[in-house]
Amino acid sequence: LGQRVSRAEAERRVGFRILGLDGEEPDAIYIRGNRLVSLVYGPLDEPRLLLSQHRAQVWDGFVKKAAGRGTRIEPVTVHGEPGFFVSGDAHYVMFLEDGVVRDEPTSLAGNTLLWNRGELLLRLEADVTRDEALELAESVR
């Protein structure tokens, strides 16, 4: 996940206000490459949820190019912004960052919800259903 830092240090390094689950403090915050921030909720050895964010956009080519046989990808909307819920086999995520298509493996064994909030791409990874992921995403502030 990168280097463990405080919220203030992460915000200073990435240059944006970090969003988190409303009413819940993360157990740890990590930064990678001064661009990707990951909030860990739950014990560090077995986190229950990971919320990552950085300046990027959901790439709809993800649907066309990355879906394996055991992976299901569903378009979703969170706060009026486009996204995808990815479930099933292990997968990676693709996104546009600085006009370049990039990909990353997911960090937790679980389902992934990707969505944009303005200039930020948010990625919620957890062992939850689509509806549970959407409910959690609605609480991100």
DSSP file with accessible surface (Angstrom, degrees, kcal/mol):
  #  RESIDUE AA STRUCTURE BP1 BP2  ACC     N-H-->O    O-->H-N    N-H-->O    O-->H-N    TCO  KAPPA ALPHA  PHI   PSI    X-CA   Y-CA   Z-CA
    1    1 A L              0   0   81      0, 0.0     2,-0.3     0, 0.0    37,-0.1   0.000 360.0 360.0 360.0 -15.9    0.0    0.0    0.0
    2    2 A G        -     0   0   47     28,-0.1     2,-0.4    30,-0.1    30,-0.2  -0.832 360.0  -9.3 114.2-148.5    3.0    2.3    0.3
    3    3 A Q  E     -A   31   0A 106     28,-2.7    28,-2.2    -2,-0.3     2,-0.3  -0.759  64.2-122.9 -96.6 132.4    4.2    4.4    3.2
    4    4 A R  E     +A   30   0A 135     -2,-0.4     2,-0.3    26,-0.2    26,-0.2  -0.579  45.5 159.9 -75.5 130.9    2.1    4.9    6.4
    5    5 A V        -     0   0   21     24,-2.5    24,-0.5    -2,-0.3     2,-0.1  -0.905  41.1 -93.9-142.6 170.1    1.4    8.5    7.0
    6    6 A S     >  -     0   0   70     -2,-0.3     4,-2.5     1,-0.1     5,-0.2  -0.411  40.9-109.0 -80.1 163.9   -1.0   10.9    8.9
    7    7 A R  H  > S+     0   0   66      1,-0.2     4,-2.8     2,-0.2     5,-0.2   0.930 120.4  52.0 -58.9 -45.2   -4.0   12.3    7.1
    8    8 A A  H  > S+     0   0   72      1,-0.2     4,-2.2     2,-0.2    -1,-0.2   0.916 110.8  47.1 -60.4 -42.8   -2.3   15.8    7.1
    9    9 A E  H  > S+     0   0   58      2,-0.2     4,-2.3     1,-0.2    -1,-0.2   0.919 112.2  49.8 -66.0 -42.3    0.8   14.4    5.6
   10   10 A A  H  X S+     0   0    0     -4,-2.5     4,-2.4     1,-0.2     5,-0.3   0.943 112.1  47.8 -61.6 -45.7   -1.1   12.5    2.9
   11   11 A E  H  X S+     0   0   56     -4,-2.8     4,-2.1     1,-0.2     5,-0.4   0.891 110.9  51.7 -63.6 -38.9   -3.2   15.6    2.0
   12   12 A R  H  < S+     0   0  168     -4,-2.2    -1,-0.2    -5,-0.2    -2,-0.2   0.936 113.6  44.3 -62.6 -42.5    0.0   17.7    1.8
   13   13 A R  H  < S+     0   0   60     -4,-2.3    -2,-0.2     1,-0.2    -1,-0.2   0.850 120.6  36.9 -75.7 -34.8    1.7   15.3   -0.5
   14   14 A V  H  < S-     0   0   11     -4,-2.4    -1,-0.2     2,-0.2    -2,-0.2   0.703  98.2-132.9 -91.2 -21.9   -1.3   14.6   -2.9
   15   15 A G  S  < S+     0   0   50     -4,-2.1     2,-0.3    -5,-0.3    -3,-0.1   0.723  70.0  88.6  80.0  20.9   -2.7   18.1   -2.9
   16   16 A F  S    S-     0   0   20     -5,-0.4     2,-0.4    -6,-0.2    -1,-0.2  -0.973  84.1 -94.4-143.5 160.9   -6.3   17.3   -2.3
   17   17 A R        -     0   0  156     -2,-0.3     2,-0.3    -3,-0.1    -5,-0.0  -0.624  44.1-127.4 -75.2 126.3   -8.7   16.7    0.6
   18   18 A I        -     0   0    0     -2,-0.4     2,-0.3   -11,-0.1    -1,-0.1  -0.582  19.8-144.0 -78.6 133.3   -8.9   13.0    1.4
   19   19 A L        +     0   0    9     -2,-0.3     2,-0.3   121,-0.0    20,-0.1  -0.685  23.8 170.5 -95.8 150.5  -12.4   11.6    1.6
   20   20 A G        -     0   0    7    121,-2.4   121,-3.1    -2,-0.3     2,-0.2  -0.894  43.9 -63.1-147.6 176.7  -13.4    8.8    4.1
   21   21 A L  B >   -H  140   0B   7     -2,-0.3     3,-2.0   119,-0.2   119,-0.2  -0.499  64.2-104.5 -67.1 129.7  -16.4    7.0    5.5
   22   22 A D  T 3  S+     0   0  104    117,-2.2    -1,-0.1     1,-0.3     3,-0.1  -0.340 100.5   3.9 -59.5 125.7  -18.7    9.4    7.2
   23   23 A G  T 3  S+     0   0   84      1,-0.1     2,-0.4    -2,-0.1    -1,-0.3   0.547 112.1  96.5  79.4   8.4  -18.4    9.1   11.0
   24   24 A E    <   -     0   0   73     -3,-2.0    -3,-0.2    17,-0.0    -1,-0.1  -0.981  61.4-146.6-136.3 124.8  -15.6    6.5   10.9
   25   25 A E        -     0   0  142     -2,-0.4    -3,-0.0    -5,-0.1     2,-0.0  -0.685  27.8-115.5 -84.9 139.3  -11.9    7.1   11.2
   26   26 A P        -     0   0   19      0, 0.0    15,-0.2     0, 0.0     3,-0.1  -0.356  11.4-133.4 -69.3 155.0   -9.6    4.8    9.3
   27   27 A D  S    S+     0   0   84     13,-2.7     2,-0.3     1,-0.3    14,-0.2   0.720  87.0   0.2 -79.0 -22.3   -7.2    2.5   11.2
   28   28 A A  E     - B   0  40A   5     12,-1.3    12,-3.0    15,-0.1     2,-0.4  -0.978  60.7-147.2-161.5 154.6   -4.3    3.5    8.9
   29   29 A I  E     - B   0  39A  13    -24,-0.5   -24,-2.5    -2,-0.3     2,-0.3  -0.998  17.7-173.1-128.7 132.8   -3.6    5.8    5.9
   30   30 A Y  E     -AB   4  38A  42      8,-2.6     8,-2.6    -2,-0.4     2,-0.4  -0.922   7.6-159.5-124.4 151.0   -1.0    4.9    3.3
   31   31 A I  E     -AB   3  37A   2    -28,-2.2   -28,-2.7    -2,-0.3     2,-0.4  -0.985   3.2-166.6-129.5 141.3    0.4    6.9    0.4
   32   32 A R  E >> S- B   0  36A  95      4,-2.4     4,-2.2    -2,-0.4     3,-1.6  -0.992  71.9 -14.8-129.3 124.8    2.1    5.5   -2.7
   33   33 A G  T 34 S-     0   0   67     -2,-0.4    -1,-0.1     1,-0.3   -31,-0.0   0.735 107.9 -79.2  63.2  24.2    4.1    7.6   -5.1
   34   34 A N  T 34 S+     0   0   87      2,-0.2    -1,-0.3     1,-0.1     3,-0.1   0.783 128.5  69.6  54.0  27.6    2.7   10.9   -3.8
   35   35 A R  T <4 S+     0   0   75     -3,-1.6     2,-0.5     1,-0.3    20,-0.4   0.555  81.9  61.2-139.6 -33.2   -0.5   10.2   -5.9
   36   36 A L  E  <  -B   32   0A   1     -4,-2.2    -4,-2.4    18,-0.1     2,-0.4  -0.913  56.8-169.9-113.2 123.3   -2.4    7.3   -4.4
   37   37 A V  E     -BC  31  53A   0     16,-2.5    16,-2.4    -2,-0.5     2,-0.4  -0.925   2.5-167.8-111.2 134.1   -3.9    7.4   -0.9
   38   38 A S  E     -BC  30  52A   1     -8,-2.6    -8,-2.6    -2,-0.4     2,-0.5  -0.989   6.9-157.7-125.4 125.1   -5.4    4.3    0.7
   39   39 A L  E     -BC  29  51A   0     12,-3.1    12,-2.5    -2,-0.4     2,-0.5  -0.895  11.9-152.5-100.0 128.1   -7.5    4.4    3.9
   40   40 A V  E     -BC  28  50A   3    -12,-3.0   -13,-2.7    -2,-0.5   -12,-1.3  -0.891   7.1-166.1-104.9 126.9   -7.6    1.1    5.8
   41   41 A Y  E     + C   0  49A   0      8,-2.7     7,-2.0    -2,-0.5     8,-1.6  -0.964  58.4  17.7-113.9 121.3  -10.6    0.3    7.9
   42   42 A G  S    S-     0   0    8     -2,-0.5   -15,-0.1     5,-0.2    -2,-0.0  -0.461 110.4 -21.4 109.7 176.4  -10.2   -2.6   10.3
   43   43 A P    >   -     0   0   80      0, 0.0     3,-0.8     0, 0.0    -2,-0.1  -0.248  59.8-126.7 -59.1 141.8   -7.1   -4.5   11.7
   44   44 A L  T 3  S+     0   0   81      1,-0.3    -3,-0.0     2,-0.2   -16,-0.0   0.811 108.8  53.3 -63.1 -29.2   -4.0   -4.0    9.6
   45   45 A D  T 3  S+     0   0  136      1,-0.2    -1,-0.3     0, 0.0    -3,-0.0   0.736 129.8  15.1 -79.8 -19.8   -3.5   -7.8    9.3
   46   46 A E  S <  S-     0   0  153     -3,-0.8    -1,-0.2     0, 0.0    -2,-0.2  -0.446  81.8-168.5-149.2  70.2   -7.1   -8.4    8.1
   47   47 A P        -     0   0   36      0, 0.0    -5,-0.2     0, 0.0     3,-0.1  -0.281  14.7-153.9 -64.2 146.7   -8.7   -5.1    6.9
   48   48 A R  S    S+     0   0  120     -7,-2.0    79,-0.6     1,-0.3     2,-0.3   0.675  77.1  14.4 -91.4 -18.9  -12.4   -5.2    6.3
   49   49 A L  E     -CD  41 126A   2     -8,-1.6    -8,-2.7    77,-0.1     2,-0.4  -0.985  56.9-161.9-158.2 142.8  -12.4   -2.4    3.8
   50   50 A L  E     -CD  40 125A   2     75,-2.2    75,-2.8    -2,-0.3     2,-0.5  -0.998   5.9-169.6-127.9 128.1   -9.9   -0.4    1.7
   51   51 A L  E     -CD  39 124A   0    -12,-2.5   -12,-3.1    -2,-0.4     2,-0.3  -0.962  12.6-178.9-120.1 110.5  -10.8    3.0    0.3
   52   52 A S  E     +CD  38 123A   1     71,-2.8    71,-2.5    -2,-0.5     2,-0.3  -0.797   1.3 178.3-109.3 153.9   -8.2    4.4   -2.2
   53   53 A Q  E     +CD  37 122A   0    -16,-2.4   -16,-2.5    -2,-0.3     2,-0.3  -0.994  10.6 146.3-156.3 145.0   -8.3    7.6   -4.1
   54   54 A H  E     - D   0 121A   4     67,-1.4    67,-3.2    -2,-0.3     2,-1.0  -0.955  57.7 -72.8-164.8 171.2   -6.2    9.7   -6.5
   55   55 A R  E    S+ D   0 120A 101    -20,-0.4     2,-0.3    -2,-0.3    65,-0.2  -0.659  84.9 102.6 -77.4 106.4   -6.6   12.1   -9.4
   56   56 A A        -     0   0    6     63,-1.1     2,-0.4    -2,-1.0    41,-0.2  -0.957  60.6-114.9-168.1 175.6   -7.9    9.9  -12.3
   57   57 A Q  E     -I   96   0C  80     39,-2.4    39,-2.7    -2,-0.3    64,-0.1  -0.965  31.3-104.1-127.9 144.5  -11.0    9.0  -14.2
   58   58 A V  E     -I   95   0C  24     -2,-0.4     2,-0.6    37,-0.2    37,-0.2  -0.420  37.8-142.8 -58.7 135.3  -12.9    5.7  -14.5
   59   59 A W    >   -     0   0   48     35,-0.9     3,-1.9     1,-0.1     4,-0.3  -0.928   8.5-155.6-108.9 118.8  -12.1    4.3  -18.0
   60   60 A D  T >> S+     0   0  100     -2,-0.6     3,-1.1     1,-0.3     4,-0.8   0.705  89.3  75.7 -70.7 -14.2  -15.0    2.7  -19.7
   61   61 A G  H 3> S+     0   0    4      1,-0.2     4,-2.4     2,-0.2     5,-0.3   0.744  78.7  77.7 -62.7 -19.3  -12.5    0.6  -21.8
   62   62 A F  H <> S+     0   0    2     -3,-1.9     4,-2.1     1,-0.2     5,-0.4   0.914  90.8  51.8 -54.8 -41.8  -12.2   -1.4  -18.6
   63   63 A V  H <4 S+     0   0   58     -3,-1.1     4,-0.4    -4,-0.3    -1,-0.2   0.906 114.8  41.5 -63.8 -39.2  -15.5   -3.1  -19.3
   64   64 A K  H  < S+     0   0  162     -4,-0.8    -1,-0.2     1,-0.1    -2,-0.2   0.803 125.9  28.4 -80.6 -29.9  -14.4   -4.1  -22.8
   65   65 A K  H  < S+     0   0  148     -4,-2.4    -3,-0.2     1,-0.1    -2,-0.2   0.705 117.2  44.5-109.6 -23.2  -10.8   -5.2  -22.1
   66   66 A A  S  < S+     0   0   18     -4,-2.1     2,-0.7    -5,-0.3    26,-0.2   0.527  73.8 111.7-109.0  -5.8  -10.4   -6.5  -18.6
   67   67 A A        -     0   0   55     -4,-0.4     2,-0.1    -5,-0.4    24,-0.0  -0.597  46.3-167.6 -78.8 114.0  -13.3   -8.7  -17.9
   68   68 A G    >   -     0   0   41     -2,-0.7     3,-1.6    21,-0.1    21,-0.1  -0.377  40.5 -91.9 -85.9 176.1  -12.3  -12.4  -17.6
   69   69 A R  T 3  S+     0   0  260      1,-0.3    -1,-0.1    -2,-0.1    -2,-0.0   0.853 126.1  43.1 -58.9 -38.5  -14.7  -15.3  -17.6
   70   70 A G  T 3  S+     0   0   30     20,-0.1    19,-2.5    18,-0.1     2,-0.4   0.276  99.1  90.4 -94.1  12.4  -15.1  -15.3  -13.8
   71   71 A T  E <   -E   88   0A  21     -3,-1.6     2,-0.5    17,-0.3    17,-0.2  -0.918  57.5-160.2-113.2 134.7  -15.3  -11.6  -13.4
   72   72 A R  E     -E   87   0A 158     15,-3.0    15,-2.6    -2,-0.4     2,-0.5  -0.947   5.5-168.5-113.0 131.9  -18.6   -9.6  -13.5
   73   73 A I  E     -E   86   0A  30     -2,-0.5    13,-0.2    13,-0.2    -6,-0.0  -0.984   4.5-175.7-124.1 123.2  -18.6   -5.9  -14.2
   74   74 A E  E     -E   85   0A  38     11,-2.6    11,-2.7    -2,-0.5     2,-0.1  -0.972  24.9-126.4-120.3 127.4  -21.7   -3.8  -13.6
   75   75 A P  E     +E   84   0A 100      0, 0.0     2,-0.3     0, 0.0     9,-0.3  -0.462  38.5 174.2 -65.8 140.9  -22.1   -0.1  -14.5
   76   76 A V  E     -E   83   0A   9      7,-2.3     7,-1.7    38,-0.2     2,-0.4  -0.897  26.9-134.5-139.4 170.0  -23.2    2.0  -11.5
   77   77 A T  E     -E   82   0A  93     -2,-0.3     2,-0.4     5,-0.2    38,-0.1  -1.000  15.8-174.4-130.2 132.3  -23.8    5.6  -10.5
   78   78 A V  E >  S-E   81   0A   0      3,-2.4     3,-2.3    -2,-0.4    38,-0.1  -0.992  78.2 -17.0-127.5 120.9  -22.7    7.1   -7.2
   79   79 A H  T 3  S-     0   0   81     -2,-0.4    -1,-0.1     1,-0.3    59,-0.0   0.879 128.6 -55.2  51.6  38.3  -23.7   10.7   -6.4
   80   80 A G  T 3  S+     0   0   67      1,-0.2    -1,-0.3    37,-0.0    37,-0.1   0.494 115.3 117.0  78.0   2.3  -24.5   11.1  -10.1
   81   81 A E  E <   -E   78   0A  63     -3,-2.3    -3,-2.4    35,-0.1    -1,-0.2  -0.778  67.4-108.9-104.5 148.6  -21.0   10.0  -11.2
   82   82 A P  E     +E   77   0A  75      0, 0.0    34,-1.5     0, 0.0     2,-0.3  -0.337  48.7 141.8 -74.5 154.3  -20.2    7.0  -13.4
   83   83 A G  E     -EF  76 115A   3     -7,-1.7    -7,-2.3    32,-0.2     2,-0.3  -0.958  36.9-116.0-168.8-174.0  -18.6    3.9  -12.0
   84   84 A F  E     -EF  75 114A  18     30,-2.2    30,-3.0    -2,-0.3     2,-0.5  -0.997   7.5-146.4-140.6 142.8  -18.3    0.1  -12.0
   85   85 A F  E     -EF  74 113A   5    -11,-2.7   -11,-2.6    -2,-0.3     2,-0.5  -0.957  22.7-165.2-105.9 123.7  -18.9   -2.7   -9.5
   86   86 A V  E     +EF  73 112A   0     26,-3.6    26,-2.7    -2,-0.5     2,-0.3  -0.946  15.2 163.4-115.8 126.0  -16.4   -5.5  -10.2
   87   87 A S  E     +E   72   0A  20    -15,-2.6   -15,-3.0    -2,-0.5     2,-0.4  -0.894  33.6  40.0-136.5 165.7  -17.0   -8.9   -8.6
   88   88 A G  E    S+E   71   0A  50     -2,-0.3   -17,-0.3   -17,-0.2     3,-0.1  -0.794  91.2  27.2 104.4-140.2  -15.8  -12.5   -9.0
   89   89 A D  S    S-     0   0   98    -19,-2.5   -17,-0.1    -2,-0.4   -21,-0.1   0.004  98.7 -71.6 -58.3 164.0  -12.3  -13.7   -9.8
   90   90 A A        +     0   0  100    -19,-0.1     2,-0.3     1,-0.0    -1,-0.1  -0.222  68.2 170.0 -53.7 143.7   -9.2  -11.7   -8.9
   91   91 A H        -     0   0   20     -3,-0.1    15,-1.5    -5,-0.1     2,-0.3  -0.895  30.0-130.0-149.6 173.7   -9.0   -8.7  -11.1
   92   92 A Y  E     - J   0 105C  89     -2,-0.3     2,-0.4    13,-0.2   -26,-0.0  -0.861  23.7-123.6-126.8 165.6   -7.2   -5.4  -11.7
   93   93 A V  E     - J   0 104C   0     11,-3.2    11,-2.0    -2,-0.3     2,-0.4  -0.866  15.6-156.7-113.9 146.4   -8.5   -2.0  -12.3
   94   94 A M  E     + J   0 103C  22     -2,-0.4   -35,-0.9     9,-0.2     2,-0.3  -0.951  21.4 157.8-121.2 144.1   -7.9    0.3  -15.3
   95   95 A F  E     -IJ  58 102C   0      7,-2.3     7,-3.0    -2,-0.4     2,-0.6  -0.959  41.8-102.6-155.8 165.7   -8.3    4.1  -15.3
   96   96 A L  E     +IJ  57 101C  59    -39,-2.7   -39,-2.4    -2,-0.3     2,-0.4  -0.890  36.7 174.4 -98.1 125.2   -7.2    7.3  -17.0
   97   97 A E  E >  S- J   0 100C   9      3,-2.8     3,-1.8    -2,-0.6   -41,-0.1  -0.985  73.7 -15.6-133.4 119.1   -4.5    9.2  -15.2
   98   98 A D  T 3  S-     0   0  145     -2,-0.4    -1,-0.1     1,-0.3     3,-0.1   0.876 128.4 -55.5  54.2  38.4   -2.9   12.3  -16.9
   99   99 A G  T 3  S+     0   0   74      1,-0.2     2,-0.4     0, 0.0    -1,-0.3   0.513 117.2 111.0  77.6   4.6   -4.4   11.1  -20.2
  100  100 A V  E <  S-J   97   0C  68     -3,-1.8    -3,-2.8     0, 0.0     2,-0.5  -0.921  70.2-123.9-115.2 135.8   -2.7    7.7  -20.0
  101  101 A V  E     +J   96   0C  63     -2,-0.4     2,-0.3    -5,-0.2    -5,-0.2  -0.652  39.7 175.7 -76.2 125.3   -4.5    4.4  -19.4
  102  102 A R  E     -J   95   0C  98     -7,-3.0    -7,-2.3    -2,-0.5     2,-0.3  -0.888  14.3-157.0-126.2 161.1   -3.0    2.7  -16.3
  103  103 A D  E     -J   94   0C  97     -2,-0.3    -9,-0.2    -9,-0.2   -11,-0.0  -0.958   8.0-177.4-138.7 156.2   -3.9   -0.4  -14.4
  104  104 A E  E     -J   93   0C  12    -11,-2.0   -11,-3.2    -2,-0.3     2,-0.1  -0.985  29.5-114.4-146.6 144.3   -3.3   -1.7  -10.9
  105  105 A P  E     -J   92   0C  93      0, 0.0   -13,-0.2     0, 0.0     2,-0.1  -0.426  41.5-104.7 -71.8 153.9   -4.1   -5.0   -9.2
  106  106 A T        -     0   0   28    -15,-1.5     6,-0.0     1,-0.1     3,-0.0  -0.449  22.4-142.6 -73.6 158.7   -6.7   -4.8   -6.4
  107  107 A S  S    S+     0   0   56     -2,-0.1     2,-0.3    -3,-0.1    -1,-0.1   0.759  76.7  49.2 -97.2 -30.2   -5.2   -5.0   -2.9
  108  108 A L  S    S-     0   0   35    -58,-0.1     2,-1.1     2,-0.1    18,-0.1  -0.846  85.4-114.0-110.2 150.6   -7.9   -7.0   -1.0
  109  109 A A  S    S+     0   0  109     -2,-0.3     2,-0.3    16,-0.1   -20,-0.0  -0.722  84.2  73.7 -78.9 103.3   -9.5  -10.3   -2.0
  110  110 A G  S    S-     0   0   19     -2,-1.1    17,-0.2   -22,-0.1     2,-0.1  -0.982  87.6 -49.5 174.7-174.0  -13.0   -9.0   -2.5
  111  111 A N  E     - G   0 126A  31     15,-1.8    15,-2.2    -2,-0.3     2,-0.4  -0.435  47.5-143.6 -82.7 159.8  -15.3   -7.0   -4.7
  112  112 A T  E     -FG  86 125A   0    -26,-2.7   -26,-3.6    13,-0.2     2,-0.5  -0.987  10.3-163.9-131.6 133.0  -14.4   -3.5   -6.0
  113  113 A L  E     -FG  85 124A   0     11,-2.6    11,-2.8    -2,-0.4     2,-0.4  -0.976  12.7-171.6-113.3 124.7  -16.5   -0.4   -6.6
  114  114 A L  E     +FG  84 123A   5    -30,-3.0   -30,-2.2    -2,-0.5     2,-0.3  -0.964  17.3 148.1-114.9 133.6  -14.9    2.3   -8.7
  115  115 A W  E     -FG  83 122A   0      7,-2.1     7,-3.2    -2,-0.4     2,-0.3  -0.988  37.6-117.0-158.3 160.3  -16.4    5.7   -9.2
  116  116 A N  E     - G   0 121A   2    -34,-1.5     2,-0.4    -2,-0.3     5,-0.2  -0.775  14.4-174.1 -99.5 147.1  -15.5    9.3   -9.8
  117  117 A R  E >  S- G   0 120A  62      3,-2.5     3,-2.1    -2,-0.3     2,-0.2  -0.878  70.7 -60.3-133.1  98.6  -16.1   12.2   -7.5
  118  118 A G  T 3  S-     0   0   44     -2,-0.4    -1,-0.1     1,-0.3     0, 0.0  -0.401 122.0 -11.2  61.6-126.2  -15.1   15.3   -9.5
  119  119 A E  T 3  S+     0   0  101     -2,-0.2   -63,-1.1    -3,-0.1     2,-0.4   0.528 120.4  92.2 -82.6  -4.8  -11.4   14.9  -10.3
  120  120 A L  E <   -DG  55 117A  13     -3,-2.1    -3,-2.5   -65,-0.2     2,-0.5  -0.724  61.8-150.9 -97.2 141.2  -10.9   11.9   -7.9
  121  121 A L  E     -DG  54 116A   5    -67,-3.2   -67,-1.4    -2,-0.4     2,-0.4  -0.936  19.2-161.0-101.1 123.8  -11.2    8.3   -8.7
  122  122 A L  E     -DG  53 115A   0     -7,-3.2    -7,-2.1    -2,-0.5     2,-0.4  -0.876   7.0-167.9-108.1 142.4  -12.3    6.3   -5.6
  123  123 A R  E     -DG  52 114A   5    -71,-2.5   -71,-2.8    -2,-0.4     2,-0.6  -0.975   0.9-168.9-133.7 115.2  -11.9    2.6   -5.2
  124  124 A L  E     -DG  51 113A   1    -11,-2.8   -11,-2.6    -2,-0.4     2,-0.5  -0.934   6.5-173.0-106.8 120.8  -13.7    0.7   -2.5
  125  125 A E  E     +DG  50 112A   0    -75,-2.8   -75,-2.2    -2,-0.6     2,-0.3  -0.972  25.5 122.7-117.0 127.5  -12.5   -2.9   -1.9
  126  126 A A  E     -DG  49 111A   2    -15,-2.2   -15,-1.8    -2,-0.5     2,-1.7  -0.972  70.0 -93.7-169.9 164.6  -14.3   -5.2    0.5
  127  127 A D  S    S+     0   0  143    -79,-0.6     2,-0.3    -2,-0.3   -17,-0.1  -0.608  82.5 119.7 -88.2  74.7  -16.1   -8.5    0.8
  128  128 A V        -     0   0   26     -2,-1.7   -17,-0.2   -17,-0.0    -2,-0.1  -0.913  64.5-104.8-135.7 162.8  -19.5   -6.8    0.2
  129  129 A T     >  -     0   0   73     -2,-0.3     4,-2.7     1,-0.1     5,-0.2  -0.317  41.4-100.6 -78.6 171.0  -22.4   -7.1   -2.2
  130  130 A R  H  > S+     0   0   83      1,-0.2     4,-2.6     2,-0.2     5,-0.2   0.931 124.3  48.3 -57.7 -47.9  -23.0   -4.5   -4.9
  131  131 A D  H  > S+     0   0  110      1,-0.2     4,-2.2     2,-0.2    -1,-0.2   0.895 111.8  49.3 -64.1 -39.5  -25.8   -2.9   -2.8
  132  132 A E  H  > S+     0   0   96      2,-0.2     4,-2.5     1,-0.2    -1,-0.2   0.913 111.2  50.2 -64.9 -41.0  -23.6   -2.8    0.3
  133  133 A A  H  X S+     0   0    1     -4,-2.7     4,-2.7     1,-0.2    -2,-0.2   0.921 110.5  49.4 -63.1 -42.6  -20.8   -1.2   -1.7
  134  134 A L  H  X S+     0   0   29     -4,-2.6     4,-2.0     2,-0.2    -1,-0.2   0.896 110.0  51.3 -64.5 -38.4  -23.1    1.5   -3.1
  135  135 A E  H  X S+     0   0  147     -4,-2.2     4,-0.8     2,-0.2    -2,-0.2   0.931 111.6  47.3 -64.0 -43.7  -24.4    2.2    0.4
  136  136 A L  H >< S+     0   0   42     -4,-2.5     3,-1.1     1,-0.2     4,-0.3   0.920 109.8  53.6 -62.2 -43.2  -20.9    2.6    1.7
  137  137 A A  H >< S+     0   0    0     -4,-2.7     3,-1.5     1,-0.3    -1,-0.2   0.875 102.1  58.1 -61.7 -36.1  -20.0    4.8   -1.2
  138  138 A E  H 3< S+     0   0   80     -4,-2.0    -1,-0.3     1,-0.3    -2,-0.2   0.760 103.5  54.8 -64.5 -22.2  -22.9    7.1   -0.5
  139  139 A S  T << S+     0   0   32     -3,-1.1  -117,-2.2    -4,-0.8     2,-0.4   0.475  78.8 115.9 -90.8  -1.1  -21.4    7.6    3.0
  140  140 A V  B <    H   21   0B   0     -3,-1.5  -119,-0.2    -4,-0.3  -121,-0.0  -0.548 360.0 360.0 -74.0 124.7  -18.0    8.8    1.7
  141  141 A R              0   0  124   -121,-3.1  -121,-2.4    -2,-0.4    -2,-0.0  -0.972 360.0 360.0-131.7 360.0  -17.4   12.4    2.7
